[in-house]
Amino acid sequence: MKHVTLPGGEVVPSMGQGTWKMGERAERRSEEIAALRAGVELGMTLIDTAEMYGDGAAETLISEALGSVRDQLYIVSKAYPQNASRSRLAGACEASLKRLGTDRLDLYLLHWRGSVPLAETVEALEALKSAGKIRHWGVSNLDTDDMEELVAAGGDGCVTDQILYNLVRRGPELDLLPWLAEHNIPVMAYSPVEQGRLSTHPALDKIAAEVGATPVQVALSWTLRQDGLIAIPKASSVAHVRENRAAADIVLSDAQLATLDAAFPRSRHRRPLEML
């Protein structure tokens, strides 16, 4: 598996594990715990979550599944925009730390932009970093103009922008991805297979047959082709985790990439950053 170097020199795997909607159904709990553990064993040690996911249920699941191997993990969590103020962010962070059963977050993100000024959020994040509660901070769902405002507000410490990016969500390629690359800020791509909806398409089916993979693996491999990008697919079963991990070893040819470009054309006009 490729790795990505974050600003500051820390190295993380190019594929992590997402946890959206995990930890919310008791009958799936043991299977989800097994999936998270299998992913870590396969090198997918970056775990992404958020206080929003099941009102903290995903964070609690991570603690139960992976608490014994905490020091092997790179844990990412996200704060609601209404909590991203001087008065509320520290409390939100403490609640996430308690649910995760840890004394620090490796990376803490603003989940999306709200009414709190970015300068205030940066100040609150930097205070948490100084206090040792978080090691790094970043943002999620911020578009190019938002990122420019963030940097102007003192946000040079941002180490990632987590965005919706996959074969059918190529809008960021026009300006956001080049801007992030220019500023040495890695991309973290959520829903890299469009929540499983990229499971069938004639172009994906054709390439999957050529490389001996599934259409979903081809779509995930396409997302991972780009240097400086971390994908965080969710998998609720061990079999699905193994399928995702195998996608990281697929190398698509120039001809196959051209086929996908034709089937899923890149955007010609700028559009606002999409969210799920």
Backbone hydrogen bonds, N-H to C=O, Kabsch-Sander energy under -0.5 kcal/mol:
donor,donor_aa,acceptor,acceptor_aa,energy
4,V,12,V,-3.1
6,L,4,V,-0.6
6,L,10,E,-3.6
9,G,6,L,-2.7
12,V,4,V,-2.6
14,S,2,K,-2.4
16,G,231,A,-3.0
17,Q,46,L,-2.7
18,G,233,P,-2.3
22,M,19,T,-2.3
24,E,21,K,-0.5
28,R,25,R,-1.6
29,R,25,R,-0.5
29,R,26,A,-1.0
32,E,28,R,-2.6
33,I,29,R,-2.5
34,A,30,S,-2.2
35,A,31,E,-2.0
36,L,32,E,-2.4
37,R,33,I,-2.2
38,A,34,A,-2.3
39,G,35,A,-2.4
40,V,36,L,-1.9
41,E,37,R,-2.1
42,L,38,A,-1.4
43,G,40,V,-1.7
44,M,39,G,-2.8
45,T,43,G,-1.6
47,I,45,T,-0.6
47,I,74,Y,-2.0
48,D,17,Q,-3.0
48,D,46,L,-0.5
49,T,76,V,-2.2
51,E,78,K,-2.2
53,Y,50,A,-0.7
54,G,52,M,-0.8
55,D,52,M,-1.8
56,G,53,Y,-0.8
57,A,54,G,-1.2
58,A,53,Y,-1.7
60,T,56,G,-2.0
61,L,57,A,-2.1
62,I,58,A,-2.2
63,S,59,E,-1.9
64,E,60,T,-2.1
65,A,61,L,-2.7
66,L,62,I,-3.1
67,G,63,S,-1.6
69,V,66,L,-1.6
70,R,67,G,-1.2
72,Q,69,V,-2.4
73,L,70,R,-1.8
74,Y,45,T,-2.3
76,V,47,I,-3.1
77,S,107,L,-2.1
79,A,109,L,-2.9
83,N,80,Y,-1.3
84,A,81,P,-1.3
85,S,83,N,-0.7
89,L,85,S,-2.4
92,A,88,R,-2.2
93,C,89,L,-2.6
94,E,90,A,-2.3
95,A,91,G,-2.1
96,S,92,A,-2.0
97,L,93,C,-2.8
98,K,94,E,-2.3
99,R,95,A,-2.2
100,L,96,S,-2.4
101,G,97,L,-1.0
102,T,97,L,-2.0
105,L,133,K,-2.2
106,D,75,I,-1.1
107,L,75,I,-1.8
108,Y,136,H,-1.6
109,L,77,S,-2.5
110,L,138,G,-1.5
111,H,79,A,-2.5
111,H,109,L,-0.6
120,E,117,P,-0.6
121,T,117,P,-1.9
122,V,118,L,-2.8
123,E,119,A,-2.0
124,A,120,E,-2.3
125,L,121,T,-2.6
126,E,122,V,-2.7
127,A,123,E,-1.8
128,L,124,A,-1.8
129,K,125,L,-2.1
130,S,126,E,-2.5
131,A,127,A,-1.8
132,G,129,K,-1.3
133,K,128,L,-2.0
134,I,128,L,-1.1
135,R,105,L,-2.4
137,W,157,G,-0.6
138,G,108,Y,-2.2
139,V,160,T,-2.2
140,S,110,L,-1.4
141,N,162,Q,-3.0
143,D,141,N,-0.5
147,M,143,D,-2.6
148,E,144,T,-2.4
149,E,145,D,-1.9
150,L,146,D,-2.6
151,V,147,M,-2.5
152,A,148,E,-2.1
153,A,149,E,-1.5
154,G,151,V,-1.7
155,G,150,L,-2.2
158,C,155,G,-1.6
159,V,137,W,-2.0
161,D,186,P,-1.3
162,Q,139,V,-2.4
163,I,161,D,-0.6
163,I,188,M,-2.3
164,L,274,E,-0.6
165,Y,163,I,-0.7
165,Y,190,Y,-1.2
166,N,169,R,-0.6
169,R,166,N,-1.6
173,E,170,R,-1.8
174,L,171,G,-1.8
175,D,171,G,-0.5
177,L,172,P,-3.1
179,W,175,D,-2.1
180,L,176,L,-2.8
181,A,177,L,-2.5
182,E,178,P,-2.5
183,H,179,W,-1.6
184,N,181,A,-1.4
185,I,180,L,-2.8
187,V,228,G,-2.1
188,M,161,D,-1.8
189,A,187,V,-0.5
189,A,230,I,-3.0
190,Y,163,I,-2.7
190,Y,188,M,-0.7
194,E,191,S,-2.0
196,G,193,V,-0.7
197,R,194,E,-1.9
198,L,193,V,-1.6
199,S,196,G,-0.6
200,T,197,R,-0.6
205,D,201,H,-3.5
206,K,202,P,-2.3
207,I,203,A,-2.2
208,A,204,L,-2.6
209,A,205,D,-1.9
210,E,206,K,-1.6
211,V,207,I,-2.2
212,G,208,A,-1.1
213,A,208,A,-2.5
218,V,214,T,-2.0
219,A,215,P,-2.4
220,L,216,V,-2.4
221,S,217,Q,-2.6
222,W,218,V,-2.3
223,T,219,A,-1.6
224,L,220,L,-2.1
225,R,221,S,-0.7
225,R,222,W,-0.9
226,Q,223,T,-0.9
229,L,226,Q,-0.8
230,I,187,V,-2.8
231,A,14,S,-2.9
232,I,189,A,-2.2
235,A,18,G,-0.6
241,V,237,S,-2.2
242,R,238,V,-2.4
243,E,239,A,-1.9
244,N,240,H,-2.5
245,R,241,V,-2.7
246,A,242,R,-2.1
247,A,243,E,-1.2
247,A,244,N,-0.6
248,A,244,N,-0.7
248,A,245,R,-1.1
249,D,246,A,-1.5
250,I,247,A,-1.3
252,L,250,I,-0.6
257,L,253,S,-2.6
258,A,254,D,-2.2
259,T,255,A,-2.0
260,L,256,Q,-2.0
261,D,257,L,-2.3
262,A,258,A,-2.0
263,A,259,T,-2.0
264,F,260,L,-2.8
